[in-house]
Structures are given as structure tokens and as C-alpha cells.
Amino acid sequence: MRKIVREYRPARPGSFIWRWASLMTRPVDRRSPAVKAGEETVKEVSDRSNERAIGAAPDMEEREELLGLLTNTSIFVGVSILIIGGLLGVGFDALTDGETGLLLARVVGVALSAPLNALGAVWAVRWAVARRDLARRRQTPSPASQPGVRDLAYAAPLAALFGTFLALV
């Protein structure tokens, strides 16, 4: 029986993961010496760092760092939104009859926080695989460590589960 092996497929400029990674690395890229000197734009520096991390010939250490950044920022923003939604709910409870605040907190949690935390959980698995690849000193990354648009499909059941939990709490 032959083993089916998927090949590594690099992320393309303009793809979902490319845009998300550019958004997350933009604050760091703005402080680049090339940007400060006016030699390059923030987009050029961001594209270059994305190419090194998730492009055709990725640097394994930069890849692991980028996946860690994506995971941590997604979960941090998701939890922050959940906290802000809860605080808004408490504020509206104090100002209104009490049902509006609870509904607001639930809607914010289900609509915004649950999808981001689910995506962070999917990226956490990819980050763990990237760390394993780095520890094994692989030259090319495992396909399981390559983030992409299919992560949204993987995150959908988790988002539904998180959203159900947040709606019932």
C-alpha cells in the first residue's frame, strides 16, 4: 500500500493567510530600519517577511515565530473582545432593564470572540507542528504546519462549539 504524501504548498500574496500575517506583522515592520530610512514601504517589508516565513522557501525559525504570533494575537484579541463584550453587557445592565446587557454580551461573544478563539486554536496546532519541524531540523515544512484558507473550515466547528458555550453561559 502506497502512502499518500501531500506536498508543501506555499502561501500566495493576496491570500487570506498572507493578508492576515501582514496585518499582524505591520506594527513590527513599521519599525524596520529600511522603512524608517524611506528605502522601502511597510508593505514591501511585510511581503518580504511573509515570503521568508510562509512562502516558497521558508526559513523554519521565522515560520515558527510567525505561527506563534498568529496564534497568540488571535487568542489575545478574541479574549479581549470577550472581556469588552462582558463589560459592555454589565454597563448596559446598569442602564437598562437587564436583558439588553446580557444579550449584547452574548452576541459579542458568539459573533466575534468565538471565531477568533477557534482560529487561534487551529493555528496553535499548526504552530506545534512547526515547532516539531524545527526541532527535527527539517528542510521543508510539513504540510500540516502550513496555514491557509482551509483553516477557516477547520475552525468553523470549534467556533460553533465555543459560540454555543458562550450563548448558554
C-alpha positions as CSV (number, residue, x, y, z in Angstrom):
1,M,0.0,0.0,0.0
2,R,1.4,3.4,-1.0
3,K,1.4,6.2,1.4
4,I,-0.1,9.4,0.1
5,V,2.1,12.4,0.9
6,R,0.9,15.9,0.4
7,E,3.5,18.4,-0.8
8,Y,4.2,21.7,0.8
9,R,2.1,24.5,-0.9
10,P,3.4,28.0,-0.1
11,A,1.0,30.8,0.6
12,R,0.5,33.3,-2.2
13,P,0.5,37.1,-1.9
14,G,-3.1,38.3,-1.5
15,S,-4.3,35.1,0.0
16,F,-6.2,35.0,3.3
17,I,-3.2,33.9,5.4
18,W,-0.9,36.4,3.6
19,R,-3.2,39.3,4.4
20,W,-3.7,38.2,8.0
21,A,0.0,37.8,8.5
22,S,0.7,41.2,7.0
23,L,-1.8,42.7,9.4
24,M,-0.3,41.1,12.4
25,T,3.3,41.9,11.5
26,R,2.7,45.5,10.4
27,P,3.5,47.1,13.8
28,V,6.9,45.4,13.8
29,D,7.5,46.1,10.1
30,R,6.9,49.9,10.7
31,R,9.9,49.9,13.0
32,S,12.2,48.4,10.3
33,P,15.3,50.4,9.6
34,A,14.6,50.3,5.8
35,V,11.1,51.8,6.4
36,K,12.5,54.5,8.7
37,A,15.1,55.4,6.2
38,G,12.4,55.6,3.4
39,E,14.1,52.9,1.3
40,E,11.1,50.5,1.5
41,T,7.4,50.7,2.3
42,V,5.8,48.8,5.1
43,K,4.0,46.6,2.6
44,E,7.3,45.7,0.9
45,V,8.9,44.8,4.2
46,S,5.8,42.8,5.3
47,D,5.7,40.9,2.0
48,R,9.4,40.1,2.3
49,S,9.0,38.7,5.8
50,N,5.9,36.8,4.8
51,E,7.8,35.3,1.9
52,R,10.5,34.1,4.3
53,A,8.0,32.6,6.7
54,I,5.2,31.1,4.6
55,G,6.5,31.5,1.0
56,A,8.1,29.1,-1.4
57,A,11.4,28.6,0.5
58,P,10.5,29.4,4.1
59,D,13.0,29.9,6.9
60,M,11.9,27.4,9.6
61,E,12.6,29.7,12.5
62,E,10.8,32.7,11.0
63,R,7.9,30.4,10.2
64,E,7.7,29.1,13.8
65,E,7.8,32.7,15.1
66,L,5.1,33.9,12.6
67,L,2.8,31.0,13.5
68,G,3.3,31.8,17.2
69,L,2.5,35.4,16.6
70,L,-0.7,34.5,14.6
71,T,-1.8,32.1,17.4
72,N,-1.2,34.4,20.3
73,T,-2.7,37.5,18.6
74,S,-5.8,35.7,17.5
75,I,-6.4,34.3,21.0
76,F,-5.5,37.6,22.7
77,V,-7.8,39.6,20.5
78,G,-10.6,37.0,20.9
79,V,-10.3,37.0,24.7
80,S,-10.1,40.8,24.8
81,I,-13.3,41.1,22.7
82,L,-15.0,38.7,25.1
83,I,-13.9,40.8,28.1
84,I,-15.0,44.1,26.5
85,G,-18.3,42.5,25.5
86,G,-18.9,41.4,29.1
87,L,-18.1,44.8,30.4
88,L,-20.4,46.4,27.9
89,G,-23.1,44.0,29.0
90,V,-22.6,44.9,32.6
91,G,-22.8,48.6,31.7
92,F,-26.0,48.2,29.7
93,D,-27.4,46.1,32.6
94,A,-26.8,49.1,34.9
95,L,-28.5,51.5,32.4
96,T,-31.4,49.3,31.2
97,D,-33.7,46.6,32.3
98,G,-31.0,43.9,32.4
99,E,-31.9,41.8,29.3
100,T,-30.2,44.2,26.9
101,G,-26.8,43.9,28.5
102,L,-26.9,40.1,28.7
103,L,-27.9,39.9,25.0
104,L,-25.2,42.3,24.0
105,A,-22.5,40.3,25.9
106,R,-23.7,37.1,24.3
107,V,-23.9,38.5,20.8
108,V,-20.3,39.9,21.1
109,G,-19.0,36.6,22.4
110,V,-20.7,34.4,19.8
111,A,-20.2,36.7,16.8
112,L,-16.7,38.0,17.4
113,S,-14.8,36.2,20.2
114,A,-15.7,32.5,19.4
115,P,-14.5,32.6,15.7
116,L,-11.2,34.3,16.7
117,N,-10.5,31.9,19.5
118,A,-11.4,28.9,17.3
119,L,-9.0,30.2,14.6
120,G,-6.3,30.6,17.3
121,A,-6.8,27.0,18.4
122,V,-6.4,25.8,14.8
123,W,-3.2,27.9,14.4
124,A,-2.0,26.6,17.8
125,V,-1.9,23.1,16.3
126,R,-0.1,24.4,13.2
127,W,2.4,26.2,15.5
128,A,3.0,22.9,17.4
129,V,3.7,21.1,14.1
130,A,6.1,23.9,13.0
131,R,8.0,23.7,16.4
132,R,8.3,19.9,15.8
133,D,9.6,20.5,12.3
134,L,12.1,23.0,13.7
135,A,13.2,20.5,16.4
136,R,13.7,17.8,13.8
137,R,15.7,20.2,11.6
138,R,13.5,19.6,8.6
139,Q,14.5,21.5,5.4
140,T,10.9,21.9,4.2
141,P,7.9,22.4,6.5
142,S,5.2,19.8,7.0
143,P,2.0,20.5,5.0
144,A,0.2,20.2,8.4
145,S,2.1,23.4,9.5
146,Q,1.0,25.5,6.5
147,P,-1.8,27.9,7.4
148,G,-4.3,28.8,4.8
149,V,-7.9,29.5,3.9
150,R,-8.9,25.9,4.9
151,D,-8.2,26.9,8.5
152,L,-11.5,28.7,8.4
153,A,-13.2,25.4,7.6
154,Y,-11.3,23.7,10.4
155,A,-12.2,26.5,12.8
156,A,-15.9,26.5,12.0
157,P,-17.0,23.5,14.2
158,L,-14.8,24.9,17.0
159,A,-16.4,28.3,16.6
160,A,-19.8,26.8,16.7
161,L,-18.9,24.9,19.9
162,F,-17.4,28.0,21.6
163,G,-20.3,30.1,20.4
164,T,-22.8,27.6,21.8
165,F,-21.0,27.6,25.1
166,L,-20.9,31.4,25.2
167,A,-24.6,31.7,24.3
168,L,-25.6,29.3,27.1
169,V,-23.4,30.8,29.8
